[in-house]
Amino acid sequence: MSNSEASRAGERPTAGFITQALYGLGAVSSGIKMRALSAFLLLYYNQVLGLSPTSVSVVITVILVFDAICDPVVGHLSDRFRSPWGRRHPFMYLSAAPLAVGFFLLWNPPGGLADNVLLAWLFGCLLLIRVADTFFELPSAALAPELVEDYDGRTRIVNFRIFFRTIAGLLVTVLGLEVFMRERPDGSGGATESAGYFGFSLTMSLIMFAVILISAAATHRFIPFLRRPTPQGRSGGTFWADTRGILRNRSALVMLGVGGFQSVAAGAKTGLDLYFGLYFWELSQAQLSLMATLGAAGALCGALTVGLVSRKLGKRRGTITCYTLGLLNGVIPIALRLLDLMPRNGSDALFAILASEAFFLGLFYVMSAVMMNSMLADVVEDVAVGTGQRSEGLLFSADQFFTKAVSGLGVMVSGGVLSLIAFPRDAKPGAVDPTMIYGLGLLYLPTVIGMTLVAIGLLFLYKIDRKQHERNLAILHLNEADEGHVQPELVPITL
C-alpha cells in the first residue's frame, strides 16, 4: 500500500530501517557544528585572527545565556504549533538556509576588522547559528518518541542520531586537518593559518543544508499520524504549566542534571583537543587525523553493540558503566604524563597508547550518548502520565541546550584554562614552556573528573526501567481510548 493510500485508510506507515537512518542523518548538521565550534573556533579566533581567549569566552558565555532562554521557548512553541505540516516540520525546513549561511560567515569575516568589530561579527554569526540550530535540532529530536514508542526501539532510532552526529564530528577533524588545512612539507599551512578555512566552511555549510532537508523530508509522510497539540482549555497548555510538570518529575530532573555536568566535562575536553594534540603530546596533524579515524571506528563498534549492552545491563547501568570506563580512558594518559610515566613525545609507543584511547573514546561516547538520549525519550511518557500533557519539545529543549553547551562551554572553559596559564599566541609545537604544558594538564584533570563523577552519581537516582516504561505506555493508551482521542483533521501533504 502506498503512503498516500495508507493516509486515506488511516494506517500509519512504519518507521523502518531506511526511515530511521535518514531521520538520524539530520544529526550530521549538529555534529559538524559541535565539532567545528569546539575544536577549531578558539584556535581560529585566537591563533589565526588574534583575539584573546578571554574575549572569545565572554562572547560564548553571552550566547549560552541567550540559548538558555531561547531553547525552552522554541521547544514549547513546537509542542503547541498548529499547521498543515504538523508541529515539528515547519521549523525543521525553515532552519536549513540560515544555519548554513551563519556557519559559512563565521569562518569568513571581512579582512581588516578591529578587535571589537571582529567580536561583534563572532557574536552575530554564533547567534544566527544557535537560533537556526535550535529550530532544527529541537523539533527533530522531539520526533523520536513519536516515531518509535518501544523501549528497545527507542535505543535503535536514537542510535542513528548519535552515530551520525559522532561520525560527522570526526569527519570535521579529518577533512579539516588533512584536506583543507593540511600541513605542507615546507611547514606552511595547517590549522593555524587562515587559507584553508574558506573551503572547509563552504563544504560543511552545504552538507548541513542538504542533510537537514533530507532528514525532514524522510519523516514528512508521518505528519498526518503524529500527535497534535492539546486543545486550549484542556489540561496543560501554557509554558509555565508544562515546565512545572517536567520539574516535578524526578527522572526528568536527573537527566537535566546529568546533561549539564557531562556537558561541562565534554566541553572542556573537546575545546582543548587540538591544544593537547599539538602542544601537550606534540602530534602531527596526520597523526591527529588517524586518531579521528580510529575514533570513527570505535563509534561504529559502539553503535553496533549498544543495543546488546542496553538489553543486558539496562539503560541506566549501561550508561553508568560507559561513563566510568570513558572517564578512566581519557584521564589516565594525561595523569601518567604529569607523573612522567608515559613514553616520550614522538615515540611509537606513545602514539599507540593515544590511538587506543581514541578508539575507546568513540566506543564509549556513542554507547553512553545513545542510552542517555533513549532514557530522556522514556521520560516523555513518564511526565505525560503525571500531567496529562506530552511536552517532547520542551523536555528536549533542555537536552539540546546541554548538547550545544558542549561546544559553547568547551570554548569558555578552554579559554579560561588558556588564560590562566598565559598560553602564547603563535605557539609552535615543541616550543612552549614545559611549565605551561604541565599547567594545562593540571587544570584540565580536576574539571573533567569532578564533573563526570557528579553526572555518574546523579544517574543512580533515575528510576524508569523497561517495566515502568511499558506501564506508562499502557496508562496513556488507556487514557486515550477512554477519552475517545481523535486527532484534529489535517491536510495530508506528500513529497
MARMI-514365 format. One record per residue (C-alpha): residue number from 1; x, y, z. Coordinates in pm, 1 decimal. Last residue first. Example, Ala and Ser with C-alpha at 12.3 -4.5 7.8 and 13.67 -1.06 7.14 Angstrom:
BEGIN
2; 1367.0; -106.0; 714.0
1; 1230.0; -450.0; 780.0
//
This chain:
BEGIN
495; 666.3; 1481.7; -105.4
494; 326.3; 1424.7; 48.0
493; 87.8; 1659.7; 220.3
492; -206.7; 1529.0; 423.2
491; -435.6; 1822.3; 518.9
490; -505.3; 1793.3; 886.6
489; -811.5; 1693.5; 1084.6
488; -765.3; 1706.7; 1460.2
487; -650.2; 1378.0; 1615.0
486; -917.3; 1174.6; 1781.9
485; -898.0; 1064.5; 2144.6
484; -1207.4; 874.8; 2250.4
483; -1130.5; 989.1; 2604.0
482; -1131.1; 636.2; 2738.6
481; -912.1; 517.0; 2449.3
480; -662.1; 796.6; 2505.6
479; -649.0; 719.5; 2878.3
478; -593.1; 350.4; 2808.6
477; -310.4; 430.2; 2567.4
476; -150.6; 658.9; 2826.4
475; -177.0; 402.2; 3106.3
474; -36.1; 120.8; 2889.7
473; 253.2; 339.1; 2774.4
472; 343.3; 428.6; 3133.2
471; 335.7; 62.2; 3240.9
470; 563.8; -27.7; 2949.4
469; 806.0; 243.5; 3059.8
468; 796.1; 131.5; 3422.9
467; 866.3; -229.1; 3325.8
466; 1157.9; -134.7; 3099.2
465; 1322.1; 89.8; 3358.5
464; 1248.8; 446.9; 3467.7
463; 1406.8; 524.4; 3808.1
462; 1696.7; 768.6; 3759.6
461; 1857.2; 842.7; 4100.1
460; 2171.3; 635.8; 4028.3
459; 2231.3; 861.3; 3727.9
458; 2302.6; 1153.6; 3959.3
457; 2621.9; 990.2; 4085.6
456; 2752.8; 939.1; 3733.7
455; 2695.3; 1306.0; 3649.1
454; 2875.7; 1414.4; 3968.9
453; 3167.6; 1187.7; 3878.8
452; 3186.1; 1336.6; 3530.2
451; 3200.5; 1693.3; 3661.3
450; 3479.3; 1620.2; 3909.2
449; 3696.5; 1415.9; 3673.1
448; 3673.3; 1664.0; 3384.3
447; 3746.8; 1973.2; 3592.3
446; 4007.0; 1800.4; 3811.4
445; 4206.3; 1685.5; 3504.3
444; 4214.0; 2003.6; 3294.2
443; 4390.0; 2235.0; 3538.1
442; 4688.7; 2000.6; 3586.5
441; 4706.6; 1909.5; 3219.4
440; 4734.4; 2269.9; 3104.3
439; 4963.1; 2353.7; 3395.6
438; 5214.2; 2090.0; 3282.2
437; 5209.2; 2234.1; 2929.7
436; 5259.9; 2582.7; 3072.3
435; 5551.5; 2459.4; 3286.2
434; 5701.2; 2299.2; 2974.8
433; 5729.5; 2643.3; 2806.4
432; 5601.5; 2605.0; 2450.1
431; 5846.8; 2535.0; 2166.9
430; 5764.0; 2170.8; 2091.1
429; 5455.6; 2262.2; 1891.0
428; 5472.2; 2629.9; 1786.5
427; 5272.5; 2898.7; 1964.6
426; 5151.7; 3188.4; 1750.3
425; 4967.8; 3324.8; 2057.4
424; 5103.9; 3233.4; 2398.1
423; 4926.3; 3034.0; 2674.9
422; 4902.2; 3257.5; 2980.7
421; 4839.8; 2958.6; 3215.2
420; 4519.1; 3112.0; 3349.1
419; 4421.0; 3244.2; 3005.4
418; 4449.5; 2900.1; 2846.7
417; 4233.1; 2746.6; 3119.9
416; 3969.6; 3018.6; 3089.8
415; 3960.2; 2988.2; 2712.2
414; 3916.4; 2613.2; 2740.6
413; 3629.3; 2654.4; 2984.4
412; 3450.1; 2901.4; 2754.9
411; 3540.5; 2725.6; 2428.6
410; 3422.9; 2389.3; 2554.9
409; 3131.3; 2551.0; 2734.2
408; 2995.0; 2658.7; 2397.7
407; 3072.0; 2341.3; 2205.1
406; 2939.2; 2106.7; 2472.4
405; 2679.7; 2372.6; 2558.2
404; 2504.7; 2285.5; 2234.0
403; 2428.8; 1942.2; 2375.3
402; 2328.0; 2098.7; 2707.3
401; 2082.8; 2329.6; 2532.9
400; 1958.2; 2040.0; 2323.0
399; 1886.7; 1838.3; 2635.8
398; 1697.9; 2128.5; 2790.7
397; 1497.9; 2177.1; 2471.8
396; 1426.7; 1802.8; 2469.9
395; 1180.5; 1846.7; 2754.8
394; 1009.6; 2147.7; 2597.2
393; 982.8; 1977.1; 2259.6
392; 858.8; 1648.3; 2398.8
391; 585.4; 1809.1; 2608.8
390; 309.3; 1548.8; 2615.8
389; 32.7; 1654.4; 2856.9
388; -174.6; 1452.5; 3101.9
387; 49.9; 1581.0; 3380.2
386; 164.4; 1273.2; 3572.1
385; 128.1; 1015.5; 3297.1
384; 269.4; 1265.5; 3046.4
383; 585.9; 1311.3; 3254.0
382; 655.6; 937.1; 3248.1
381; 566.3; 926.7; 2878.8
380; 830.7; 1187.0; 2789.2
379; 1085.7; 1045.5; 3036.7
378; 1138.2; 749.7; 2802.4
377; 1284.9; 987.4; 2543.7
376; 1537.9; 1104.3; 2802.9
375; 1641.7; 743.4; 2864.0
374; 1692.2; 696.8; 2488.1
373; 1905.5; 1010.3; 2481.4
372; 2125.1; 878.5; 2763.3
371; 2145.9; 530.3; 2608.6
370; 2264.6; 669.8; 2276.6
369; 2509.5; 912.3; 2439.2
368; 2662.9; 641.1; 2658.1
367; 2711.6; 398.5; 2368.0
366; 2843.0; 663.6; 2130.4
365; 3089.1; 808.6; 2379.1
364; 3216.0; 470.9; 2499.0
363; 3316.3; 349.2; 2151.5
362; 3448.3; 680.7; 2020.4
361; 3666.9; 724.6; 2329.7
360; 3770.7; 360.0; 2301.9
359; 3919.7; 420.5; 1958.0
358; 4084.4; 748.6; 2059.0
357; 4243.2; 589.8; 2368.3
356; 4387.8; 311.7; 2153.0
355; 4542.2; 575.0; 1924.5
354; 4683.1; 755.3; 2229.2
353; 4855.1; 439.4; 2352.2
352; 4991.6; 351.2; 2007.4
351; 5110.1; 710.5; 1962.1
350; 5306.9; 696.5; 2285.1
349; 5469.9; 364.9; 2195.1
348; 5568.8; 492.6; 1850.9
347; 5766.8; 772.5; 2011.4
346; 5729.5; 1139.2; 1919.8
345; 5664.5; 1253.7; 2273.0
344; 5833.2; 1034.7; 2531.7
343; 5660.1; 727.5; 2674.3
342; 5433.1; 799.0; 2973.9
341; 5530.8; 777.7; 3342.2
340; 5638.3; 1140.7; 3395.7
339; 5376.1; 1185.9; 3671.8
338; 5207.4; 1456.6; 3463.0
337; 5229.3; 1214.0; 3168.0
336; 5060.8; 942.4; 3375.1
335; 4774.0; 1176.4; 3463.3
334; 4729.6; 1267.2; 3097.2
333; 4722.3; 900.9; 2989.2
332; 4481.1; 806.4; 3274.6
331; 4231.6; 1087.4; 3209.5
330; 4051.7; 978.9; 2892.6
329; 4021.3; 602.0; 2932.4
328; 3931.4; 631.4; 3300.9
327; 3649.4; 872.2; 3217.5
326; 3524.4; 653.7; 2931.5
325; 3517.6; 347.7; 3157.5
324; 3308.3; 531.7; 3415.8
323; 3074.1; 693.7; 3163.3
322; 3027.6; 360.8; 2983.9
321; 2940.0; 174.4; 3305.0
320; 2699.9; 445.2; 3424.7
319; 2531.1; 446.1; 3082.8
318; 2487.4; 67.1; 3083.0
317; 2350.9; 71.4; 3436.9
316; 2088.3; 329.3; 3337.1
315; 1994.3; 181.1; 3000.1
314; 1957.0; -176.4; 3120.2
313; 2254.3; -407.9; 3162.8
312; 2178.8; -682.8; 2912.6
311; 1931.0; -501.6; 2686.3
310; 2126.1; -175.0; 2678.9
309; 2457.8; -354.5; 2623.2
308; 2311.3; -551.7; 2333.2
307; 2163.4; -240.2; 2173.9
306; 2488.7; -50.3; 2226.0
305; 2692.2; -308.5; 2030.9
304; 2665.7; -192.0; 1669.7
303; 2665.8; 180.4; 1751.0
302; 2965.9; 135.3; 1978.8
301; 3157.2; -52.3; 1711.6
300; 3081.9; 229.7; 1466.5
299; 3193.1; 488.4; 1721.5
298; 3517.8; 298.1; 1774.4
297; 3582.7; 300.0; 1401.0
296; 3511.0; 674.3; 1397.2
295; 3756.0; 720.5; 1683.1
294; 4013.4; 529.7; 1480.4
293; 3956.9; 778.2; 1200.3
292; 3998.5; 1064.7; 1446.2
291; 4324.6; 908.9; 1561.9
290; 4443.5; 894.7; 1201.5
289; 4356.7; 1262.3; 1163.0
288; 4552.3; 1351.2; 1476.2
287; 4850.3; 1155.2; 1342.4
286; 4836.6; 1343.8; 1012.8
285; 4809.7; 1672.4; 1203.8
284; 5135.4; 1584.0; 1376.0
283; 5141.3; 1501.9; 1746.3
282; 5323.4; 1712.5; 2005.7
281; 5150.5; 1536.1; 2301.4
280; 5083.9; 1853.0; 2502.6
279; 5125.2; 2103.1; 2216.5
278; 4952.5; 1971.8; 1902.8
277; 4721.1; 1706.2; 2045.4
276; 4652.0; 1874.8; 2377.3
275; 4584.1; 2209.1; 2210.6
274; 4379.7; 2036.3; 1942.9
273; 4159.5; 1862.8; 2199.0
272; 4120.8; 2163.8; 2429.5
271; 3761.8; 2259.4; 2347.4
270; 3668.0; 1894.3; 2301.2
269; 3778.7; 1801.0; 2651.2
268; 3643.5; 2100.4; 2842.0
267; 3314.0; 2070.0; 2658.0
266; 3280.9; 1700.8; 2738.5
265; 3324.7; 1768.1; 3109.8
264; 3098.8; 2074.2; 3111.1
263; 2842.6; 1887.2; 2904.0
262; 2851.4; 1595.0; 3146.9
261; 2753.5; 1826.0; 3430.2
260; 2456.6; 1974.5; 3245.4
259; 2328.9; 1656.4; 3084.2
258; 2341.0; 1469.9; 3414.0
257; 2140.7; 1746.1; 3580.5
256; 1878.0; 1751.0; 3306.4
255; 1851.6; 1372.6; 3317.2
254; 1808.2; 1371.6; 3694.7
253; 1545.1; 1645.4; 3680.4
252; 1345.2; 1442.7; 3428.7
251; 1377.2; 1130.4; 3642.7
250; 1244.3; 1322.1; 3943.1
249; 935.2; 1460.2; 3767.3
248; 810.6; 1781.5; 3931.8
247; 1032.3; 1990.2; 3703.7
246; 861.6; 1848.2; 3395.1
245; 510.8; 1934.0; 3511.5
244; 624.4; 2276.5; 3626.1
243; 757.2; 2346.5; 3276.5
242; 428.8; 2237.3; 3117.7
241; 230.6; 2471.6; 3343.1
240; 479.1; 2752.9; 3283.1
239; 462.4; 2726.2; 2904.6
238; 84.8; 2701.0; 2896.0
237; -138.8; 2430.2; 2753.5
236; -172.2; 2191.9; 3040.4
235; -500.2; 2013.6; 3087.7
234; -774.0; 2108.6; 2842.6
233; -893.2; 2464.0; 2772.5
232; -678.2; 2505.6; 2463.6
231; -667.4; 2193.0; 2252.2
230; -372.8; 1960.2; 2325.9
229; -126.6; 1995.1; 2038.9
228; -139.4; 1723.7; 1772.0
227; 17.5; 1380.0; 1781.2
226; 177.7; 1245.5; 1466.4
225; -21.2; 1044.1; 1211.6
224; -88.7; 1312.6; 949.3
223; 279.8; 1419.7; 963.8
222; 426.4; 1072.2; 909.1
221; 480.2; 1134.4; 536.9
220; 726.6; 1412.5; 617.0
219; 967.6; 1182.1; 801.4
218; 1221.0; 1141.6; 519.0
217; 1162.8; 1500.8; 402.1
216; 1287.6; 1643.5; 732.1
215; 1600.9; 1429.0; 723.4
214; 1679.9; 1508.9; 359.8
213; 1628.7; 1883.1; 414.3
212; 1856.1; 1886.8; 718.9
211; 2116.8; 1669.8; 545.0
210; 2147.0; 1907.4; 247.7
209; 2192.7; 2234.6; 436.4
208; 2449.6; 2084.6; 673.9
207; 2648.5; 1937.8; 383.4
206; 2649.9; 2273.3; 203.2
205; 2772.4; 2453.3; 514.1
204; 3046.5; 2194.1; 573.1
203; 3183.7; 2238.7; 221.9
202; 3178.1; 2619.0; 239.2
201; 3337.0; 2627.6; 585.4
200; 3628.0; 2399.1; 492.2
199; 3688.4; 2564.3; 156.5
198; 3714.0; 2905.9; 323.5
197; 3900.8; 2780.6; 632.9
196; 4204.3; 2651.0; 446.3
195; 4383.2; 2981.6; 396.2
194; 4351.3; 3113.0; 753.4
193; 4667.2; 2960.7; 901.0
192; 4677.8; 2797.9; 1246.7
191; 4508.6; 2478.9; 1127.0
190; 4793.4; 2388.7; 896.1
189; 4961.7; 2563.8; 608.0
188; 5335.3; 2625.4; 597.3
187; 5598.2; 2385.3; 728.2
186; 5781.0; 2338.9; 397.2
185; 5625.5; 1992.9; 355.0
184; 5273.4; 2139.3; 364.2
183; 5037.2; 2097.5; 657.7
182; 4679.9; 2021.2; 552.6
181; 4417.6; 2276.1; 643.7
180; 4150.1; 2185.1; 385.0
179; 4229.4; 1817.8; 332.6
178; 4409.7; 1651.1; 623.8
177; 4330.7; 1873.1; 922.8
176; 3982.5; 1991.8; 836.7
175; 3872.0; 1685.1; 647.6
174; 3980.7; 1456.7; 931.9
173; 3851.6; 1672.5; 1216.3
172; 3519.8; 1751.9; 1050.6
171; 3474.4; 1384.4; 967.7
170; 3512.4; 1304.6; 1339.0
169; 3225.1; 1538.7; 1416.3
168; 3015.4; 1393.6; 1136.3
167; 3082.1; 1041.5; 1265.1
166; 2959.6; 1144.5; 1609.4
165; 2639.7; 1309.4; 1484.4
164; 2569.9; 1017.4; 1252.3
163; 2611.8; 769.2; 1538.6
162; 2410.8; 978.5; 1786.2
161; 2115.7; 1020.3; 1552.9
160; 2116.5; 659.8; 1430.9
159; 2140.7; 526.3; 1786.4
158; 1839.1; 735.8; 1886.0
157; 1632.7; 522.3; 1648.3
156; 1773.8; 197.9; 1789.2
155; 1751.5; 292.7; 2157.5
154; 1389.6; 394.8; 2116.8
153; 1318.3; 58.5; 1956.0
152; 1434.1; -107.6; 2277.3
151; 1158.6; 58.4; 2484.7
150; 901.6; 61.5; 2200.2
149; 737.8; 400.4; 2127.5
148; 902.1; 482.6; 1791.7
147; 811.1; 775.3; 1563.5
146; 655.2; 976.3; 1845.3
145; 945.6; 939.0; 2089.1
144; 1191.5; 1026.4; 1807.4
143; 1011.5; 1340.6; 1682.5
142; 1132.0; 1555.6; 1974.5
141; 1490.4; 1523.7; 1847.4
140; 1386.8; 1676.1; 1513.5
139; 1182.9; 1953.7; 1675.8
138; 1481.9; 2054.6; 1890.1
137; 1758.7; 2002.7; 1637.2
136; 1608.2; 2207.6; 1356.8
135; 1485.9; 2536.9; 1502.9
134; 1755.1; 2519.5; 1772.1
133; 2027.0; 2503.2; 1505.5
132; 1881.9; 2813.8; 1340.6
131; 1886.8; 3002.7; 1670.2
130; 2240.0; 2889.8; 1758.0
129; 2386.1; 2956.0; 1413.8
128; 2234.7; 3305.6; 1391.2
127; 2364.5; 3393.7; 1738.9
126; 2706.1; 3248.9; 1659.3
125; 2729.1; 3465.0; 1347.8
124; 2624.2; 3780.7; 1529.0
123; 2860.4; 3725.8; 1824.8
122; 3161.3; 3647.4; 1605.2
121; 3093.3; 3957.0; 1394.6
120; 3065.1; 4165.1; 1713.2
119; 3397.6; 4022.2; 1830.1
118; 3550.2; 4119.4; 1495.3
117; 3413.6; 4470.7; 1539.1
116; 3576.2; 4493.1; 1883.6
115; 3905.9; 4359.0; 1750.3
114; 3918.4; 4596.4; 1454.1
113; 3830.8; 4442.1; 1119.4
112; 4098.1; 4432.5; 848.5
111; 3958.7; 4146.2; 645.3
110; 3589.3; 4064.7; 626.2
109; 3489.1; 3762.8; 838.2
108; 3496.8; 3419.7; 671.7
107; 3479.3; 3145.2; 934.9
106; 3155.4; 3260.8; 1098.6
105; 3008.7; 3358.6; 760.8
104; 2992.9; 2996.1; 646.3
103; 2823.2; 2875.9; 965.4
102; 2565.9; 3156.6; 952.3
101; 2478.3; 3079.0; 590.4
100; 2433.0; 2705.9; 654.2
99; 2222.4; 2762.4; 965.6
98; 2009.1; 3027.7; 797.0
97; 1941.0; 2800.4; 495.1
96; 1840.0; 2482.3; 681.3
95; 1631.6; 2616.7; 971.0
94; 1298.1; 2677.5; 796.0
93; 1258.6; 2313.1; 693.6
92; 1295.9; 2196.0; 1054.1
91; 1066.4; 2462.6; 1197.8
90; 788.0; 2376.0; 953.2
89; 839.1; 2003.8; 1028.1
88; 772.5; 1999.2; 1402.3
87; 410.0; 2071.2; 1491.2
86; 219.3; 1947.2; 1189.3
85; 258.8; 2030.5; 820.2
84; -96.8; 2163.4; 781.4
83; -10.6; 2389.2; 1076.5
82; -50.1; 2405.2; 1453.0
81; 236.0; 2481.1; 1691.8
80; 191.2; 2384.4; 2057.1
79; 483.0; 2144.6; 2113.6
78; 696.4; 2341.1; 1862.8
77; 633.1; 2658.3; 2062.7
76; 725.7; 2482.9; 2387.4
75; 1059.8; 2376.4; 2241.7
74; 1120.1; 2719.1; 2085.2
73; 1064.9; 2884.8; 2424.5
72; 1268.5; 2616.7; 2602.0
71; 1565.3; 2678.3; 2368.0
70; 1560.6; 3059.4; 2353.0
69; 1619.3; 3145.9; 2718.1
68; 1911.7; 2913.5; 2791.6
67; 2037.4; 2980.9; 2441.1
66; 2060.9; 3352.9; 2517.6
65; 2267.0; 3274.0; 2826.0
64; 2487.5; 3048.1; 2612.3
63; 2538.1; 3331.7; 2362.7
62; 2656.8; 3561.7; 2641.6
61; 2902.9; 3299.2; 2763.4
60; 3038.0; 3238.2; 2412.8
59; 3104.3; 3610.4; 2368.7
58; 3289.0; 3621.2; 2701.6
57; 3494.9; 3316.7; 2604.9
56; 3608.0; 3482.6; 2282.0
55; 3728.6; 3783.6; 2480.2
54; 3913.5; 3560.6; 2730.1
53; 4082.4; 3364.3; 2451.1
52; 4232.6; 3691.9; 2323.8
51; 4161.7; 3773.8; 1960.6
50; 4446.7; 3732.4; 1711.2
49; 4271.0; 3618.2; 1394.8
48; 4466.2; 3295.2; 1341.2
47; 4578.5; 3187.5; 1692.3
46; 4283.6; 3324.5; 1890.0
45; 3983.3; 3336.3; 1653.7
44; 4086.1; 3017.2; 1474.1
43; 4209.5; 2816.3; 1774.6
42; 3902.3; 2914.9; 1976.0
41; 3667.8; 2813.9; 1693.9
40; 3850.9; 2499.4; 1578.1
39; 3775.1; 2213.3; 1817.0
38; 3454.8; 2315.7; 1995.9
37; 3297.3; 2517.3; 1716.4
36; 3388.9; 2273.1; 1440.9
35; 3292.6; 1970.8; 1649.7
34; 2952.5; 2099.9; 1755.4
33; 2855.6; 2244.0; 1416.9
32; 2956.2; 1937.8; 1219.4
31; 2789.7; 1700.3; 1464.6
30; 2473.0; 1911.1; 1474.4
29; 2443.8; 1909.5; 1095.5
28; 2514.8; 1535.3; 1086.7
27; 2214.7; 1497.8; 1320.0
26; 1993.9; 1511.9; 1008.8
25; 2118.1; 1166.9; 912.0
24; 1917.9; 1024.4; 1203.2
23; 1591.2; 1069.6; 1012.3
22; 1751.1; 916.3; 703.7
21; 1858.5; 614.8; 910.3
20; 1520.8; 585.1; 1083.2
19; 1335.9; 597.4; 751.4
18; 1571.3; 342.8; 595.9
17; 1543.2; 99.6; 889.3
16; 1166.3; 117.1; 925.4
15; 938.7; 384.8; 1069.6
14; 617.0; 205.6; 978.4
13; 344.8; 395.8; 796.7
12; 24.2; 468.7; 993.2
11; -294.1; 321.7; 857.2
10; -584.3; 569.3; 843.6
9; -705.2; 437.3; 511.0
8; -652.4; 773.0; 343.5
7; -304.1; 801.4; 490.1
6; -217.9; 445.7; 395.5
5; -328.4; 515.2; 38.8
4; -98.6; 819.2; 29.2
3; 186.6; 611.8; 172.7
2; 138.5; 341.7; -89.1
1; 0.0; 0.0; 0.0
//
